[in-house]
Amino acid sequence: MSTTPAPTDSAIGFFERYLTVWIALAMAAGIALGSFAPGVVNAIAAAEVYSINLVVAVLIWAMVYPMMVGVDFGAVSGVARQPKGLLVTLVVNWLIKPFTMAFLAVLFFDSLFAPWIAPEDAAQYTAGLILLGAAPCTAMVFVWSQLTRGDATYTLVQVSVNDLIMVVAFAPIVAFLLGVTEISVPWSTLVLATLLYVVLPLIAGLITRSILGGQEAIDAFKARVKPLSIIGLIATVVILFGLQGEVILAKPMVIALIAVPILIQSYGMFALAYGAAHVLKVPHRIAAPCAMIATSNFFELAVAVAISLFGLHSGAALATVVGVLVEVPVMLSLVAFANRTRSRFPSHS
């Protein structure tokens, strides 16, 4: 396995570095738009076919497609060189993380926060958090990997295997956890959303890679389309908060309450994955990225499916966007911690 060079200030782009700021500004813009031009937002909300909002679908594709172009299934064969890191990632992402997120959501919104949250709203926030917990990170993890001097090739292996599993496991896990928490979910819409936002972009990414050919051409193409992800995300947040503006202005503490279980989940999953990698003596260049993958979420997918299942006006969609707001500062703090503790891990195996 080759290792990446030490990160530089340019390792994380301008938009990624200040993503939390852009999301906060988009939230404010959305609330203003909903207050002063509600007809525009309502017209967008009405553009639906089979519970899929057409405007948001285009925006989600703009977010997801550039990421999927970066997925190289040919790298999966490299897992045999260091299986422990992948094992940690898969166990945490698929056997632990979705279930602990569901547990925390129920704990806080059905019990601890019950005096301040109406039961119907609590169910929606729980659903949104479940969607976040069941969607492991796909794109931003490459940034976190580079910032921790992670092995770029192995990070690609981990992401590629996760994407393969996501195709078949995401919908059943979400349906099961929503059912256990007694949240009604239309199975057909969930499957349709998974096909639309996971399977088809993945196929499109593979076709694009095949057409482009060499890695240099692929990297150049990814650099050109990368701004689409940020534009799609910002525009989606503006629309969501345009529709949620009245609720947020009436209950500003809702954002903080939703953030609490997300923060606990994020730091808890990192501690679990990073600690397991330490016990298994996984080299730091693999241990740090595997813990980052186990911590962060594929929030673009969570937002898309929340909108498909529960609507643009839903608390579930709002909860997934709070996940976006929280993730970047959390992940940057974990990057700093991982870099400070590098010496406690083997440098190679």
SEPAPA-521399 format. One line per 10 residues: for each residue x, y, z of N, C-alpha, C. Coordinates in steps of 0.02 Angstrom, whole numbers. Example, Ala and Ser with C-alpha at 12.3 -4.5 7.8 and 13.67 -1.06 7.14 Angstrom:
% SEPAPA-521399
660/-284/390/615/-225/390/660/-165/390  642/-112/354/684/-53/357/645/2/394
END
This chain:
% SEPAPA-521399
42/-60/0/0/0/0/44/63/0  30/108/-44/65/171/-44/30/218/4  67/264/33/38/312/79/36/380/46  -11/421/68/-17/488/41/32/534/75  52/588/43/97/635/75/62/672/131  101/706/171/72/745/225/25/797/197  -31/809/232/-80/856/207/-53/927/209  -79/967/165/-62/1038/164/-125/1078/175  -120/1143/177/-178/1185/186/-228/1177/130  -204/1155/72/-249/1148/15/-283/1080/14
-268/1038/63/-296/970/63/-372/972/68  -397/1020/103/-470/1028/107/-487/1094/73  -531/1090/24/-547/1148/-17/-583/1203/22  -586/1261/-10/-616/1320/21/-688/1307/41  -727/1277/-5/-798/1265/10/-806/1212/64  -764/1158/63/-769/1106/113/-749/1134/182  -696/1175/183/-671/1201/247/-724/1241/283  -763/1279/246/-814/1322/276/-885/1298/261  -891/1232/253/-957/1204/235/-1009/1221/288  -991/1219/352/-1038/1236/404/-1063/1308/396
-1019/1353/377/-1038/1423/366/-1088/1428/308  -1073/1393/252/-1118/1396/194/-1187/1367/212  -1186/1313/250/-1250/1283/270/-1290/1331/314  -1256/1363/360/-1290/1411/404/-1319/1469/363  -1280/1494/314/-1304/1548/271/-1363/1524/228  -1359/1462/204/-1413/1435/164/-1477/1427/206  -1469/1407/269/-1526/1403/314/-1560/1471/322  -1518/1522/334/-1545/1590/342/-1580/1613/278  -1549/1599/221/-1578/1619/157/-1644/1583/145  -1647/1518/164/-1708/1480/155/-1765/1507/198
-1749/1523/260/-1800/1551/305/-1826/1617/278  -1779/1659/252/-1800/1723/223/-1843/1713/161  -1824/1665/120/-1862/1651/59/-1932/1627/76  -1936/1582/126/-2001/1557/146/-2046/1610/175  -2015/1661/207/-2054/1714/238/-2078/1766/187  -2035/1782/139/-2051/1837/93/-2075/1814/24  -2060/1752/6/-2083/1726/-59/-2105/1653/-52  -2155/1640/-10/-2177/1571/2/-2203/1537/-61  -2229/1575/-108/-2256/1545/-169/-2203/1508/-209  -2141/1535/-209/-2086/1504/-246/-2070/1435/-217
-2063/1433/-151/-2045/1370/-118/-2102/1320/-124  -2163/1343/-117/-2220/1297/-123/-2227/1269/-193  -2210/1309/-244/-2211/1284/-313/-2160/1229/-323  -2101/1237/-293/-2050/1185/-296/-2074/1122/-261  -2105/1131/-203/-2129/1074/-163/-2183/1035/-201  -2221/1069/-243/-2276/1037/-279/-2253/996/-339  -2190/1004/-359/-2165/969/-419/-2145/898/-401  -2194/854/-390/-2181/785/-369/-2210/735/-418  -2175/678/-425/-2200/621/-462/-2184/559/-421  -2235/521/-403/-2226/460/-362/-2186/475/-298
-2203/528/-264/-2172/549/-201/-2100/572/-209  -2075/579/-270/-2007/603/-283/-2012/675/-308  -1983/722/-270/-1984/792/-292/-1933/800/-348  -1956/823/-406/-1914/826/-465/-1856/876/-458  -1870/934/-428/-1818/984/-419/-1764/958/-372  -1785/930/-316/-1737/904/-268/-1699/844/-297  -1733/803/-337/-1700/745/-368/-1641/768/-410  -1651/821/-449/-1596/848/-491/-1539/872/-446  -1556/906/-392/-1505/933/-347/-1467/877/-312  -1503/824/-292/-1470/768/-259/-1422/733/-307
-1443/725/-369/-1399/696/-419/-1336/739/-428  -1346/804/-427/-1288/849/-432/-1240/838/-374  -1266/820/-316/-1224/805/-258/-1190/737/-262  -1229/687/-281/-1206/618/-275/-1163/595/-334  -1181/614/-394/-1146/590/-454/-1071/603/-453  -1047/664/-436/-974/674/-435/-939/627/-387  -972/609/-331/-942/564/-283/-935/494/-313  -987/472/-347/-988/404/-374/-936/394/-430  -918/448/-464/-866/443/-515/-800/423/-482  -791/440/-419/-729/423/-385/-725/352/-359
-779/314/-363/-779/247/-336/-749/198/-387  -696/163/-366/-660/116/-410/-665/46/-380  -709/5/-407/-717/-62/-381/-657/-106/-396  -616/-85/-443/-555/-123/-457/-507/-123/-399  -515/-74/-353/-470/-70/-296/-490/-118/-240  -549/-147/-245/-574/-190/-191/-528/-249/-177  -495/-274/-228/-451/-331/-219/-394/-317/-171  -379/-252/-159/-325/-234/-114/-340/-245/-41  -401/-265/-24/-418/-274/46/-378/-329/79  -356/-379/41/-320/-436/70/-255/-414/102
-229/-357/83/-166/-334/111/-172/-311/183  -231/-288/203/-241/-264/271/-315/-268/288  -340/-329/303/-412/-339/312/-440/-309/377  -398/-297/427/-423/-275/492/-458/-207/488  -429/-161/450/-458/-94/445/-527/-96/414  -535/-136/361/-600/-143/328/-649/-177/375  -627/-226/412/-670/-261/459/-699/-213/510  -657/-169/538/-681/-120/587/-733/-75/555  -719/-50/495/-766/-6/461/-833/-39/449  -832/-100/424/-895/-134/407/-936/-152/469
-903/-175/521/-939/-193/582/-972/-132/612  -935/-77/617/-964/-17/647/-1019/12/603  -1006/17/537/-1054/49/492/-1119/11/485  -1116/-56/484/-1176/-94/466/-1205/-136/523  -1165/-150/575/-1191/-191/630/-1202/-151/694  -1173/-92/698/-1178/-53/760/-1209/16/748  -1182/55/704/-1200/125/696/-1275/138/683  -1308/103/636/-1379/117/626/-1421/105/688  -1402/54/727/-1443/34/784/-1431/80/844  -1369/102/853/-1356/149/908/-1389/218/894
-1389/237/829/-1422/300/811/-1496/296/824  -1526/240/807/-1598/230/820/-1611/232/895  -1567/199/934/-1575/198/1007/-1572/268/1036  -1521/307/1015/-1513/375/1040/-1572/419/1020  -1596/411/959/-1653/451/936/-1714/437/978  -1728/374/991/-1786/355/1032/-1776/379/1104  -1716/370/1130/-1701/391/1199/-1715/465/1209  -1690/506/1163/-1696/578/1172/-1766/603/1154  -1792/582/1097/-1854/612/1074/-1917/579/1102  -1912/517/1124/-1970/486/1155/-1970/494/1231
-1910/508/1259/-1905/512/1332/-1878/579/1356  -1813/590/1346/-1781/648/1377/-1807/714/1352  -1822/718/1288/-1846/781/1259/-1923/783/1253  -1956/732/1277/-2029/728/1270/-2067/789/1296  -2044/821/1351/-2082/880/1375/-2081/939/1326  -2033/941/1280/-2026/999/1236/-2044/984/1163  -2052/920/1147/-2064/900/1077/-2131/863/1072  -2174/885/1026/-2237/849/1015/-2223/779/988  -2264/729/1006/-2250/660/986/-2244/651/910  -2286/685/871/-2282/677/798/-2216/707/771
-2193/761/801/-2129/791/781/-2071/745/802  -2076/717/862/-2024/672/886/-2014/613/839  -2070/585/814/-2065/529/768/-2029/549/704  -2041/609/680/-2008/633/619/-1933/642/630  -1915/672/686/-1843/682/699/-1808/615/708  -1842/568/740/-1814/501/748/-1801/469/680  -1849/476/635/-1842/448/568/-1782/478/531  -1775/544/536/-1718/577/503/-1652/553/530  -1648/544/596/-1585/521/626/-1570/449/607  -1621/408/600/-1611/339/577/-1582/338/507
-1608/381/464/-1583/386/395/-1510/407/395  -1491/454/438/-1422/475/443/-1377/417/466  -1399/381/517/-1359/327/545/-1349/269/498  -1395/260/451/-1391/202/405/-1353/218/341  -1329/279/333/-1295/299/271/-1223/317/285  -1175/271/275/-1105/286/288/-1075/333/236  -1026/371/256/-997/423/214/-966/395/150  -972/434/96/-945/414/32/-891/462/7  -902/526/12/-858/574/-21/-811/611/26  -839/643/77/-798/686/120/-744/646/156
-752/580/162/-702/540/197/-635/544/162  -634/556/97/-569/563/62/-532/626/87  -571/677/104/-541/738/132/-512/723/201  -552/689/243/-528/673/311/-468/627/307  -468/580/261/-412/535/254/-348/572/236  -354/619/190/-295/657/170/-268/699/227  -313/728/266/-293/771/322/-260/732/378  -271/666/380/-239/625/431/-182/583/402  -161/600/341/-109/563/305/-128/490/295  -192/479/282/-216/412/272/-193/382/206
-197/316/202/-180/280/141/-237/291/91  -224/328/38/-276/346/-10/-307/285/-44  -265/237/-62/-290/177/-97/-334/136/-51  -313/128/11/-354/88/57/-419/123/74  -417/189/80/-478/227/92/-527/215/35  -502/214/-27/-544/200/-85/-574/130/-81  -535/81/-57/-561/13/-48/-619/14/1  -609/47/58/-661/49/110/-725/81/84  -718/137/49/-777/172/23/-812/129/-30  -773/97/-74/-802/56/-127/-841/-3/-99
-813/-37/-49/-848/-94/-19/-912/-69/16  -907/-12/51/-966/16/83/-1021/30/34  -1002/57/-25/-1052/73/-75/-1085/10/-103  -1046/-43/-111/-1074/-106/-134/-1126/-133/-84  -1108/-129/-20/-1154/-153/32/-1215/-108/36  -1205/-43/27/-1261/4/32/-1316/-11/-18  -1296/-35/-77/-1345/-50/-129/-1397/-101/-105  -1375/-150/-65/-1420/-203/-44/-1443/-197/29  -1405/-160/71/-1420/-160/142/-1456/-97/167  -1449/-42/132/-1477/21/157/-1552/18/167
-1588/-1/114/-1661/-2/118/-1687/-51/171  -1663/-113/175/-1688/-159/227/-1674/-134/298  -1615/-106/310/-1599/-82/378/-1644/-23/396  -1653/24/350/-1696/81/364/-1768/58/376  -1793/13/334/-1861/-11/342/-1870/-46/409  -1821/-86/428/-1825/-122/492/-1826/-74/551  -1779/-26/552/-1775/19/609/-1835/67/613  -1859/89/556/-1919/130/557/-1979/90/581  -1981/27/562/-2036/-16/585/-2032/-29/659  -1973/-41/685/-1964/-54/757/-1985/7/797
-1969/67/770/-1988/128/806/-2059/150/790  -2096/107/756/-2167/117/741/-2179/179/697  -2133/190/650/-2141/244/602/-2161/213/535  -2217/235/510/-2242/207/447/-2197/228/389  -2176/179/349/-2134/194/292/-2159/157/230  -2171/191/175/-2191/156/114/-2131/121/82  -2131/55/85/-2075/15/61/-2059/31/-12  -2110/38/-53/-2099/51/-125/-2061/117/-136  -2079/168/-96/-2044/232/-103/-1973/227/-79  -1961/188/-26/-1893/178/-1/-1849/143/-53
-1875/92/-85/-1838/56/-137/-1825/102/-196  -1876/140/-216/-1868/186/-272/-1815/238/-257  -1815/265/-197/-1765/315/-177/-1695/285/-178  -1688/223/-154/-1623/190/-153/-1598/179/-225  -1642/157/-269/-1623/149/-339/-1602/215/-370  -1642/267/-356/-1632/332/-388/-1569/366/-363  -1554/360/-297/-1500/400/-268/-1438/359/-251  -1440/293/-257/-1381/252/-244/-1362/212/-306  -1408/170/-329/-1392/123/-383/-1378/159/-449  -1424/202/-470/-1416/236/-535/-1355/283/-537
-1344/325/-485/-1282/365/-486/-1219/323/-486  -1221/266/-451/-1163/222/-450/-1149/194/-520  -1202/172/-554/-1194/147/-622/-1169/203/-668  -1198/263/-661/-1176/319/-701/-1102/336/-689  -1081/331/-626/-1011/343/-609/-965/292/-641  -985/229/-640/-944/176/-671/-939/186/-746  -995/204/-777/-995/216/-850/-950/275/-866  -954/327/-826/-912/386/-837/-838/368/-832  -820/329/-781/-750/307/-773/-727/268/-834  -771/225/-859/-753/184/-917/-741/227/-979
-783/278/-987/-777/323/-1046/-713/365/-1040  -699/389/-980/-641/433/-971/-575/396/-977  -575/333/-955/-514/293/-962/-466/300/-905  -411/337/-915/-357/342/-866/-375/381/-804  -335/370/-751/-348/403/-687/-338/478/-691  -292/500/-733/-281/572/-739/-343/607/-768  -374/576/-818/-434/604/-848/-492/602/-798  -496/549/-758/-548/543/-708/-541/597/-655  -479/608/-632/-467/660/-581/-485/729/-608  -467/742/-670/-482/807/-700/-558/817/-706
-594/765/-725/-666/769/-730/-698/781/-662  -674/745/-611/-701/753/-544/-691/825/-519  -633/854/-535/-620/923/-515/-669/971/-548  -687/957/-611/-733/1002/-647/-804/997/-620  -826/937/-601/-895/929/-580/-904/936/-504  -849/940/-468/-853/944/-395/-896/1001/-370  -892/1061/-400/-935/1116/-376/-1009/1101/-378  -1029/1054/-422/-1100/1035/-425/-1125/1008/-358  -1082/972/-323/-1102/943/-259/-1120/998/-209  -1077/1048/-205/-1089/1102/-157/-1151/1142/-177
-1157/1157/-242/-1215/1195/-266/-1279/1156/-251  -1279/1091/-265/-1339/1050/-252/-1357/1049/-179  -1306/1042/-137/-1318/1040/-64/-1347/1106/-39  -1315/1161/-59/-1337/1227/-35/-1408/1241/-58  -1423/1227/-122/-1490/1240/-148/-1542/1197/-113  -1525/1135/-97/-1572/1091/-62/-1586/1118/8  -1535/1140/42/-1543/1168/109/-1588/1230/107  -1577/1273/58/-1619/1333/51/-1692/1314/44  -1706/1264/2/-1776/1242/-9/-1805/1213/56  -1767/1170/89/-1791/1138/151/-1808/1190/204
-1763/1238/213/-1774/1287/265/-1825/1340/243  -1835/1347/179/-1889/1389/156/-1956/1361/177  -1962/1295/176/-2024/1262/196/-2029/1254/272  -1972/1250/306/-1972/1239/378/-1967/1303/418  -1963/1360/383/-1949/1423/417/-1995/1440/474  -2061/1431/465/-2109/1448/518/-2097/1407/580  -2083/1342/570/-2071/1298/628/-2008/1318/665  -1955/1333/627/-1891/1351/657/-1896/1417/695  -1929/1465/665/-1937/1530/698/-1979/1524/762  -2027/1479/760/-2069/1469/819/-2034/1427/873
-1990/1381/851/-1956/1335/898/-1881/1332/882  -1844/1386/894/-1773/1386/875/-1731/1334/911  -1753/1310/969/-1715/1261/1006/-1716/1192/974  -1761/1183/925/-1767/1118/892/-1700/1097/861  -1666/1145/829/-1602/1129/796/-1552/1103/847  -1547/1136/905/-1500/1115/957/-1519/1046/985  -1583/1033/994/-1605/969/1020/-1588/912/972  -1599/924/907/-1583/872/858/-1507/859/856  -1467/910/867/-1395/903/864/-1366/860/921  -1401/857/978/-1374/821/1036/-1361/747/1021
-1410/707/999/-1395/637/985/-1345/629/927  -1344/675/880/-1296/670/825/-1225/677/852  -1214/725/896/-1148/735/926/-1126/674/966  -1171/648/1007/-1154/589/1047/-1137/530/1003  -1177/519/952/-1166/465/905/-1098/473/869  -1084/532/846/-1022/544/807/-960/529/849  -956/559/908/-897/548/950/-894/477/976  -952/448/989/-954/379/1013/-930/329/961  -952/337/898/-931/292/845/-857/299/829  -832/361/832/-761/371/821/-720/335/875
-740/345/938/-704/313/993/-704/237/985  -761/209/965/-767/137/957/-721/112/901  -726/144/842/-687/121/785/-612/133/794  -595/192/818/-524/209/829/-493/165/883  -533/153/936/-509/109/989/-500/38/966  -547/12/926/-542/-56/899/-481/-62/854  -469/-11/812/-410/-13/768/-346/-13/809  -346/23/864/-287/24/908/-274/-44/938  -327/-75/963/-320/-142/994/-296/-193/942  -320/-187/881/-301/-234/828/-234/-216/796
-202/-163/821/-136/-141/796/-137/-125/721  -190/-91/701/-196/-69/632/-151/-7/623  -113/-3/570/-70/56/558/-112/120/556  -83/174/579/-121/237/584/-146/260/516  -109/249/463/-130/273/397/-194/239/373  -212/182/406/-275/147/392/-324/157/449  -299/158/511/-343/165/569/-381/231/569  -347/286/553/-380/352/554/-437/356/503  -424/339/438/-480/342/391/-537/294/407  -521/234/434/-575/187/448/-619/214/504
-590/250/552/-629/281/606/-670/339/578  -642/376/530/-678/432/500/-739/407/460  -730/352/424/-785/323/386/-840/299/433  -819/271/489/-868/246/538/-905/303/573  -877/363/572/-906/419/607/-952/461/563  -930/477/503/-966/524/461/-1023/491/423  -1066/532/394/-1127/506/362/-1131/528/288  -1166/488/249/-1182/506/180/-1245/549/183  -1236/611/207/-1295/652/222/-1335/670/159  -1302/670/101/-1339/684/39/-1393/631/27
-1375/568/38/-1423/514/30/-1478/519/83  -1458/533/145/-1507/538/199/-1558/593/185  -1534/651/161/-1579/706/144/-1627/685/89  -1600/654/37/-1641/634/-20/-1696/585/0  -1678/534/38/-1727/483/57/-1778/511/107  -1756/555/152/-1803/587/199/-1856/626/160  -1834/662/109/-1882/701/69/-1929/654/31  -1902/599/4/-1943/552/-34/-1995/518/11  -1974/499/71/-2019/461/115/-2069/506/152  -2045/564/175/-2086/603/220/-2103/673/195
-2072/694/140/-2089/758/111/-2041/814/129  -2042/866/88/-1999/924/99/-2016/961/164  -2079/958/185/-2100/993/245/-2085/955/309  -2059/895/303/-2056/850/361/-2000/866/410  -2011/846/472/-1959/850/523/-1902/804/508  -1915/748/473/-1862/701/455/-1811/735/409  -1836/773/360/-1791/809/315/-1751/861/354  -1783/895/400/-1749/945/441/-1693/913/482  -1706/855/511/-1656/821/553/-1595/802/512  -1605/780/450/-1547/761/409/-1504/822/392
-1536/880/383/-1498/941/368/-1458/964/430  -1486/954/489/-1448/970/550/-1386/926/552  -1391/865/527/-1333/822/523/-1278/852/481  -1296/884/426/-1247/919/384/-1213/975/423  -1253/1013/459/-1228/1070/496/-1178/1049/549  -1190/993/581/-1149/969/636/-1085/935/612  -1089/900/555/-1036/853/537/-968/885/527  -964/940/490/-898/967/473/-857/988/534  -883/1029/580/-842/1045/639/-825/985/681  -870/937/686/-856/875/723/-798/838/691
-801/828/625/-749/790/591/-682/825/594  -681/891/590/-617/927/595/-587/919/664  -628/916/716/-602/905/783/-573/835/790  -604/786/756/-579/718/759/-515/709/718  -510/746/663/-448/747/624/-390/770/668  -402/825/705/-350/851/750/-330/800/803  -380/765/831/-366/715/882/-326/657/852  -346/634/793/-311/578/761/-239/596/746  -227/657/724/-158/678/710/-116/683/773  -147/703/828/-110/708/891/-92/639/920
-130/589/903/-120/522/932/-87/474/883  -58/500/830/-27/458/779/27/411/808  65/436/854/122/397/881/100/336/920  37/331/939/13/274/978/-5/214/934  -1/223/869/-18/169/822/45/147/785  46/84/761/102/62/719/105/106/656  164/120/632/172/159/571/164/116/509  174/50/516/165/4/460/153/-65/487  131/-111/442/120/-180/463/157/-226/417
END
